Amino acid sequence: MCATEGLPVGAFVAHGRHVDALRRALRKAAWLKAGINVTPFAEGDATGVEAAASLPDADAPSVLRAVHVTPLGAAAMAAGGAGLPTAIEGLLKQQPGESTAAVRWVPGLRVRSAACGFGRPATRPWAAVEVVGVASEGCESGGSSGSGQQPFTYSELFAGIGGFRVALDSLGGRCVFASELDESAQKVYHKNFGDCPFGDILEIGTEEIGSHDVLTGGFP
């Protein structure tokens, strides 16, 4: 599995019996991803992923799990493992009498990767419904305005509650993608526009964003 462009991501893959030790070491090094950080793992085997997802680690010591790290940890691994916690360094080495190392690093692995049982949605959250926007006087949302402006498409990252969308819709824009991490802001955005933004930007592949004419980013 290849690393993707943008912020580095990745996970350590190990059998369930090693997950607790992995998480402790990663948390101590501030490498453990916030939120969901342990997923099932069955590379190229959807049936195996479903089976792994149905079993807790304690009951399935031989089932593979992926423990996901922060961009800081993924960047360090991409640079050769600088700052790698000693406990994990030992697990990455093949031990006497074992055919493989207890843990392996998989660059580019995301929580929503197919190998982790989540996969990619076939459509964007709003692909099946008409985009709902805020219209200004003499201008329909998602279309051209009365002043002769040409319609355009846009994607918005770190969308918040949709401030950029209000402005761009009023100019004839049509939103084709939105991302917002905060759950409260997501709920307000959905109430305002009828669309639910994607969450963590680190879990979004470039192919999910697709083509657009304008890209906005509501950075903190």
Rosetta silent file (secondary structure, phi, psi, omega in degrees, C-alpha in Angstrom):
SEQUENCE: MCATEGLPVGAFVAHGRHVDALRRALRKAAWLKAGINVTPFAEGDATGVEAAASLPDADAPSVLRAVHVTPLGAAAMAAGGAGLPTAIEGLLKQQPGESTAAVRWVPGLRVRSAACGFGRPATRPWAAVEVVGVASEGCESGGSSGSGQQPFTYSELFAGIGGFRVALDSLGGRCVFASELDESAQKVYHKNFGDCPFGDILEIGTEEIGSHDVLTGGFP
SCORE:     score description
SCORE:     0.000 S_00000001
   1 L     0.000  127.686 -173.948    0.000    0.000    0.000 S_00000001
   2 L   -90.011  152.771  174.666    1.533    3.278   -1.078 S_00000001
   3 L   -70.019  151.226 -179.756    1.659    6.483    0.884 S_00000001
   4 L  -101.589  164.045  178.223   -0.681    9.197   -0.356 S_00000001
   5 L   -71.048  160.374  179.579    0.039   12.815   -1.158 S_00000001
   6 L    93.880 -156.688  179.862   -0.543   15.465    1.489 S_00000001
   7 L   -60.780  136.247 -178.837   -0.176   14.986    5.218 S_00000001
   8 L   -68.108  141.818  175.844    1.402   11.608    5.999 S_00000001
   9 L  -136.108  164.567  178.726   -0.842    8.913    7.433 S_00000001
  10 E   168.280  176.241 -178.495   -0.301    5.299    8.355 S_00000001
  11 E  -152.443  154.865  171.117   -0.788    2.598   10.947 S_00000001
  12 E   -91.791  130.440  179.633    1.017   -0.215   12.708 S_00000001
  13 E  -105.802  130.206 -177.644   -0.535   -3.584   11.948 S_00000001
  14 E  -154.091  165.958  173.500   -0.327   -6.307   14.584 S_00000001
  15 E   -71.341  155.308 -174.897   -2.229   -9.213   16.069 S_00000001
  16 H   -52.565  -32.334 -176.972   -4.796   -8.318   18.706 S_00000001
  17 H   -66.707  -17.376 -179.197   -2.579   -9.452   21.593 S_00000001
  18 H   -99.271   -4.701 -172.353   -0.124   -6.636   20.840 S_00000001
  19 H   -63.259  -45.582 -178.369   -2.661   -3.821   20.467 S_00000001
  20 H   -60.335  -43.607  178.936   -2.726   -2.646   24.088 S_00000001
  21 H   -64.593  -39.690  177.749    1.067   -2.422   24.241 S_00000001
  22 H   -61.185  -48.288 -178.270    1.121   -0.570   20.921 S_00000001
  23 H   -63.298  -40.321  178.966   -1.453    1.958   22.052 S_00000001
  24 H   -62.390  -45.215 -178.637    0.337    2.596   25.343 S_00000001
  25 H   -65.674  -41.609 -179.564    3.651    3.201   23.587 S_00000001
  26 H   -68.765  -38.841  178.697    2.102    5.427   20.929 S_00000001
  27 H   -64.681  -41.001  179.735    0.139    7.443   23.474 S_00000001
  28 H   -62.970  -34.847 -179.668    3.296    8.023   25.540 S_00000001
  29 L   -88.006    1.939 -176.413    5.089    9.288   22.423 S_00000001
  30 L    61.393   33.171  178.453    2.062   11.452   21.421 S_00000001
  31 L  -104.040   -9.893 -174.799    1.807    9.403   18.223 S_00000001
  32 E   -78.011  126.413 -178.922   -1.609    7.830   18.822 S_00000001
  33 L   -62.771  140.517  176.277   -4.306    9.235   16.540 S_00000001
  34 L   -73.154  158.795  178.863   -7.227   10.933   18.300 S_00000001
  35 L    74.969 -139.028  177.927  -10.706    9.495   17.925 S_00000001
  36 L   -69.724  119.928 -178.690  -10.920    6.098   16.240 S_00000001
  37 L  -131.246   -2.176  175.117   -7.410    4.677   16.296 S_00000001
  38 E  -127.489  125.398  179.232   -7.874    0.884   16.256 S_00000001
  39 E  -134.047  160.437  171.394   -9.561   -0.874   13.342 S_00000001
  40 E   -65.837  162.513  179.081   -9.710   -4.412   11.984 S_00000001
  41 L  -147.080  125.478  175.961   -7.249   -5.169    9.192 S_00000001
  42 L  -152.150   85.322 -174.298   -7.430   -7.759    6.450 S_00000001
  43 L   -57.133  119.414  175.983   -5.557   -6.594    3.370 S_00000001
  44 L    72.276   15.624 -176.709   -7.415   -7.587    0.219 S_00000001
  45 L  -139.940   91.260 -177.139   -9.951   -9.705    2.107 S_00000001
  46 H   -61.981  -36.279  178.806  -13.305   -8.073    2.807 S_00000001
  47 H   -62.842  -41.862  178.389  -14.617  -11.226    4.491 S_00000001
  48 H   -64.046  -37.049  177.640  -11.658  -11.216    6.849 S_00000001
  49 H   -63.746  -45.718 -179.598  -12.263   -7.575    7.732 S_00000001
  50 H   -61.589  -39.648  179.428  -15.904   -8.256    8.595 S_00000001
  51 H   -67.038  -41.947  179.852  -14.912  -11.195   10.776 S_00000001
  52 H   -65.591  -37.735 -178.128  -12.236   -9.149   12.545 S_00000001
  53 H   -66.140  -23.471 -176.366  -14.633   -6.256   13.103 S_00000001
  54 L   -87.742   -2.911 -176.736  -17.052   -8.531   14.936 S_00000001
  55 L  -120.461  132.037  174.710  -14.513   -9.657   17.542 S_00000001
  56 L   -70.736  155.200 -177.636  -12.982   -7.626   20.397 S_00000001
  57 H   -55.566  -41.466 -174.908   -9.196   -7.726   20.712 S_00000001
  58 H   -63.232  -29.273 -178.210   -9.295   -9.661   23.955 S_00000001
  59 H   -93.644   -5.621 -176.304  -11.258  -12.487   22.335 S_00000001
  60 L  -138.571   68.475 -176.129   -9.247  -12.591   19.120 S_00000001
  61 L   -63.197  -21.311 -177.846   -5.515  -12.391   19.879 S_00000001
  62 L   -96.762   -4.847  179.651   -4.606  -13.706   16.416 S_00000001
  63 L   -78.678  135.756 -178.672   -6.854  -11.315   14.447 S_00000001
  64 E   -73.348  138.482  175.819   -4.979   -8.490   12.749 S_00000001
  65 E  -128.273  152.662  173.820   -5.635   -4.942   13.921 S_00000001
  66 E  -110.945  129.132  177.742   -4.401   -1.597   12.652 S_00000001
  67 E  -110.452  113.335 -169.532   -3.372    1.029   15.201 S_00000001
  68 E   -88.961  143.831 -174.614   -3.429    4.440   13.535 S_00000001
  69 E  -112.871  169.777  176.730   -0.958    7.216   14.288 S_00000001
  70 L   -75.140  164.453  173.999   -0.861   10.998   14.088 S_00000001
  71 H   -56.746  -32.698  177.847    0.661   12.843   11.104 S_00000001
  72 H   -61.470  -46.767  179.142    3.672   13.482   13.374 S_00000001
  73 H   -66.550  -41.301  179.651    4.209    9.758   13.863 S_00000001
  74 H   -64.353  -37.950  178.540    3.594    8.970   10.190 S_00000001
  75 H   -66.191  -39.676  178.810    6.103   11.638    9.141 S_00000001
  76 H   -64.465  -39.368  178.250    8.690   10.205   11.526 S_00000001
  77 H   -67.963  -36.911  178.123    8.180    6.729   10.081 S_00000001
  78 H   -66.080  -26.318  179.963    8.489    8.099    6.547 S_00000001
  79 L   -90.415    9.721  177.148   11.802    9.633    7.603 S_00000001
  80 L   107.126    7.411  176.910   13.149    6.284    8.773 S_00000001
  81 L    89.280   24.047  178.542   11.550    5.930   12.187 S_00000001
  82 L   -62.034  128.932  179.627   13.217    8.819   13.993 S_00000001
  83 L    80.820   10.769 -179.792   11.869    8.999   17.533 S_00000001
  84 L   -62.199  128.408  178.525   10.215    5.594   17.303 S_00000001
  85 L   -54.813  137.992 -177.187    9.239    4.401   20.796 S_00000001
  86 H   -57.237  -38.838 -178.861   11.638    1.702   21.997 S_00000001
  87 H   -61.362  -37.499 -179.697    8.791   -0.670   22.823 S_00000001
  88 H   -78.016  -35.132  179.067    7.540   -0.531   19.239 S_00000001
  89 H   -57.127  -38.829  179.408   11.026   -0.739   17.781 S_00000001
  90 H   -68.290  -37.630 -179.413   11.415   -4.144   19.434 S_00000001
  91 H   -70.320  -25.386 -179.641    8.088   -5.383   18.078 S_00000001
  92 L   -76.066  -12.908 -179.418    9.067   -4.364   14.546 S_00000001
  93 L   -95.424  140.582  178.509   12.033   -6.751   14.635 S_00000001
  94 L   -69.619  127.712 -177.633   11.622  -10.421   13.890 S_00000001
  95 L   -91.535  153.264  178.156   12.130  -12.421   17.056 S_00000001
  96 L   -55.433  133.631  179.104   13.923  -15.788   17.262 S_00000001
  97 L    86.019   -4.161  178.823   11.553  -18.638   16.466 S_00000001
  98 L  -109.906  142.992 -177.948    9.015  -16.368   14.744 S_00000001
  99 L   -78.769  -25.226  179.311    8.465  -16.262   10.983 S_00000001
 100 L  -139.804  165.837  175.453    7.552  -12.573   10.941 S_00000001
 101 L   -70.239  154.953 -177.859    7.843   -9.504   13.139 S_00000001
 102 L   -68.737  -29.257 -175.796    5.034   -8.935   15.635 S_00000001
 103 E  -134.179  143.360  172.613    4.265   -5.514   14.186 S_00000001
 104 E  -133.942  151.217 -179.279    4.646   -3.963   10.760 S_00000001
 105 E   -94.368  132.741  178.402    4.258   -0.405    9.541 S_00000001
 106 E  -121.537  100.996  179.474    1.796    0.304    6.696 S_00000001
 107 E   -69.289  148.222  176.983    2.201    3.807    5.217 S_00000001
 108 L    80.689   -1.422 -178.473   -0.861    5.476    3.736 S_00000001
 109 L   -79.760  126.059 -179.499   -3.316    3.351    5.739 S_00000001
 110 L  -112.026  162.494  176.409   -6.330    5.332    6.921 S_00000001
 111 L   -57.470  -37.138 -176.809   -9.156    4.515    9.308 S_00000001
 112 L   -94.245   14.582  176.157  -11.494    4.550    6.313 S_00000001
 113 L   -68.106  151.637 -179.787   -9.280    2.444    4.056 S_00000001
 114 H   -59.685  -35.644 -179.714  -10.909   -0.617    2.506 S_00000001
 115 H   -64.777  -17.771  179.720   -8.397   -2.856    4.294 S_00000001
 116 H   -99.784    7.626  172.803   -9.799   -1.551    7.587 S_00000001
 117 L    88.235    2.588 -178.191  -13.353   -2.487    6.687 S_00000001
 118 L   -97.547  -46.933  179.158  -14.710    0.971    6.051 S_00000001
 119 L    71.024  177.359  179.572  -14.143    1.492    2.337 S_00000001
 120 L  -101.640  140.200  176.101  -15.072    4.569    0.313 S_00000001
 121 L   -66.314  145.343 -178.880  -18.658    5.675   -0.171 S_00000001
 122 L   -68.036  -27.609  179.309  -19.882    5.193   -3.729 S_00000001
 123 L  -135.867  163.570  174.788  -21.213    8.751   -3.776 S_00000001
 124 L   -72.050  160.965 -175.713  -20.675   11.956   -1.868 S_00000001
 125 L   -55.019  -30.470 -175.662  -23.147   12.606    0.970 S_00000001
 126 L  -108.326   12.287 -174.991  -25.195   14.973   -1.185 S_00000001
 127 L   -63.378  -28.988 -174.701  -24.804   13.271   -4.557 S_00000001
 128 L   -94.045   -2.174 -179.159  -28.369   11.918   -4.509 S_00000001
 129 L  -126.790  155.543  178.033  -30.065   15.135   -3.472 S_00000001
 130 L   -71.010  138.232 -178.277  -30.242   18.594   -4.942 S_00000001
 131 L   -65.594  131.336  178.661  -27.845   20.991   -3.282 S_00000001
 132 L  -103.559  123.967 -178.359  -29.618   23.311   -0.877 S_00000001
 133 L  -131.134 -170.003  179.180  -28.034   26.725   -0.540 S_00000001
 134 L  -111.612  117.953 -176.021  -28.795   30.269    0.493 S_00000001
 135 L   -91.691  144.590  173.828  -30.017   32.453   -2.350 S_00000001
 136 L  -101.566  170.813 -177.167  -29.519   36.175   -2.598 S_00000001
 137 L   -60.175  126.306  178.495  -31.888   38.586   -4.310 S_00000001
 138 L    77.911   15.476 -176.856  -32.003   37.919   -8.044 S_00000001
 139 E  -144.948  125.673  175.622  -29.840   34.812   -7.770 S_00000001
 140 L   -88.418  138.639  178.942  -30.767   31.137   -7.435 S_00000001
 141 L   -60.198  134.085  175.802  -28.504   28.957   -5.323 S_00000001
 142 L    79.619    4.041  179.540  -26.232   26.757   -7.411 S_00000001
 143 L  -128.687 -169.218 -179.623  -27.019   28.613  -10.649 S_00000001
 144 L   -81.783  152.243 -178.839  -26.070   31.811  -12.428 S_00000001
 145 E   -88.152  168.295  179.955  -27.002   35.132  -10.893 S_00000001
 146 L   -68.216  -13.489 -178.085  -29.131   37.814  -12.411 S_00000001
 147 L   -87.792    7.367  177.517  -25.989   39.926  -13.007 S_00000001
 148 L    89.114    8.490  178.402  -24.733   37.576  -15.720 S_00000001
 149 L   -69.052  143.259 -179.881  -22.214   35.697  -13.553 S_00000001
 150 L   -82.620  140.359  177.319  -21.318   32.231  -14.775 S_00000001
 151 L   -65.924  152.376  179.534  -22.128   29.246  -12.541 S_00000001
 152 E  -149.764  164.170  178.136  -19.163   27.442  -10.994 S_00000001
 153 E  -109.515  154.973  178.290  -18.446   24.569   -8.634 S_00000001
 154 E  -150.270  155.448  172.854  -16.499   24.682   -5.398 S_00000001
 155 E  -119.772  143.402  179.121  -15.257   22.484   -2.566 S_00000001
 156 E  -126.420  127.194  177.137  -14.846   23.735    0.963 S_00000001
 157 E  -102.761  150.390 -178.253  -12.470   22.356    3.569 S_00000001
 158 L    51.877   53.125 -166.654  -12.757   23.180    7.296 S_00000001
 159 L   -72.394  -18.832 -177.967  -16.240   24.382    6.381 S_00000001
 160 L    62.881 -131.765  179.274  -17.481   25.269    9.859 S_00000001
 161 L   -99.905    6.011  172.390  -21.192   26.062    9.684 S_00000001
 162 L   105.458   27.513  179.948  -21.001   27.162    6.042 S_00000001
 163 H   -60.268  -45.468  178.506  -19.959   30.820    5.910 S_00000001
 164 H   -62.714  -37.293 -177.079  -18.062   30.415    2.641 S_00000001
 165 H   -64.940  -39.565  177.323  -20.993   28.517    1.180 S_00000001
 166 H   -57.275  -46.389 -177.728  -23.426   31.336    1.876 S_00000001
 167 H   -68.186  -46.444 -175.280  -21.203   33.752   -0.038 S_00000001
 168 H   -71.774  -35.016  175.432  -20.339   31.444   -2.936 S_00000001
 169 H   -62.396  -37.961 -178.629  -23.902   30.215   -3.422 S_00000001
 170 H   -67.905  -18.781  178.896  -25.044   33.823   -3.682 S_00000001
 171 L   -96.498    5.373  178.630  -22.537   34.297   -6.520 S_00000001
 172 L   100.870    9.374 -178.412  -23.868   31.331   -8.481 S_00000001
 173 E   -79.732  157.703  175.533  -21.636   28.627   -7.020 S_00000001
 174 E  -129.123  120.091 -177.387  -22.586   25.007   -6.452 S_00000001
 175 E   -73.784  127.909  178.771  -20.979   23.088   -3.601 S_00000001
 176 E  -113.898   -8.128  178.690  -19.671   19.655   -4.645 S_00000001
 177 E  -164.516  142.841  174.884  -17.748   18.738   -1.488 S_00000001
 178 E  -146.468  145.607  179.277  -17.430   19.871    2.129 S_00000001
 179 E  -135.089  133.520  177.360  -15.360   18.737    5.080 S_00000001
 180 L  -153.716  128.236 -175.398  -15.714   19.683    8.756 S_00000001
 181 L   -81.034  -39.741 -173.944  -14.335   17.840   11.783 S_00000001
 182 L   -69.761  124.786 -175.133  -16.382   19.377   14.602 S_00000001
 183 H   -66.362  -36.833  179.145  -19.614   17.430   15.156 S_00000001
 184 H   -64.936  -42.659  178.098  -21.555   20.435   16.451 S_00000001
 185 H   -65.749  -36.589  177.296  -20.602   22.467   13.385 S_00000001
 186 H   -58.553  -42.923 -178.347  -21.544   19.518   11.168 S_00000001
 187 H   -65.004  -41.233  179.052  -25.053   19.497   12.658 S_00000001
 188 H   -67.586  -41.055  178.345  -25.513   23.237   12.086 S_00000001
 189 H   -58.899  -45.097 -179.560  -24.152   22.909    8.539 S_00000001
 190 H   -64.041  -39.526  179.094  -26.630   20.113    7.836 S_00000001
 191 H   -66.269  -36.004 -178.752  -29.486   22.163    9.260 S_00000001
 192 H   -72.927  -38.932 -169.090  -28.471   25.153    7.123 S_00000001
 193 H  -123.648   -8.522 -179.494  -27.951   23.349    3.824 S_00000001
 194 L    80.694    5.238  179.947  -29.345   19.835    4.042 S_00000001
 195 L  -117.338  145.040  177.283  -25.899   18.319    3.455 S_00000001
 196 L  -105.781  115.522 -179.099  -23.661   16.508    5.938 S_00000001
 197 L   -66.079  153.882  168.503  -19.950   17.353    5.509 S_00000001
 198 E   -62.644  161.530 -178.660  -17.259   14.700    5.604 S_00000001
 199 L   -93.805 -119.004 -173.938  -15.328   14.602    8.890 S_00000001
 200 L   -53.643  119.404 -178.326  -11.596   14.246    9.488 S_00000001
 201 H   -62.162  -25.729  179.703   -9.715   15.654    6.476 S_00000001
 202 H   -71.746  -15.905  179.881   -6.954   13.101    7.059 S_00000001
 203 H   -98.937   10.794 -176.826   -9.426   10.319    6.270 S_00000001
 204 L  -109.897  121.471  176.526  -10.434   11.793    2.910 S_00000001
 205 L   -79.022  152.916 -178.249   -8.704   10.655   -0.271 S_00000001
 206 H   -60.500  -30.154 -179.215   -8.120   13.174   -3.055 S_00000001
 207 H   -68.583  -20.017  178.836  -10.365   11.122   -5.336 S_00000001
 208 H   -78.443  -26.985 -179.686  -13.293   11.782   -2.979 S_00000001
 209 H   -75.602  -40.604  176.115  -12.956   15.542   -3.338 S_00000001
 210 L    73.491 -169.799 -176.202  -13.098   15.415   -7.112 S_00000001
 211 L   -85.798  151.196  178.804  -12.909   18.315   -9.548 S_00000001
 212 L  -162.241  162.920  179.149  -14.047   21.856   -8.770 S_00000001
 213 L   -89.543  -32.508 -177.005  -13.454   25.397   -9.942 S_00000001
 214 E  -132.793  140.378  174.385  -12.810   26.949   -6.526 S_00000001
 215 E  -120.732  126.851  178.315  -11.374   25.506   -3.297 S_00000001
 216 E  -114.279  158.194  176.731  -11.960   27.263    0.027 S_00000001
 217 E  -145.596  115.284  179.899  -10.465   26.585    3.448 S_00000001
 218 L   -90.733   73.205 -176.101  -11.798   28.044    6.680 S_00000001
 219 L   -68.190  148.931 -179.839   -8.617   27.725    8.704 S_00000001
 220 L   -60.154    0.000    0.000   -8.764   28.472   12.452 S_00000001
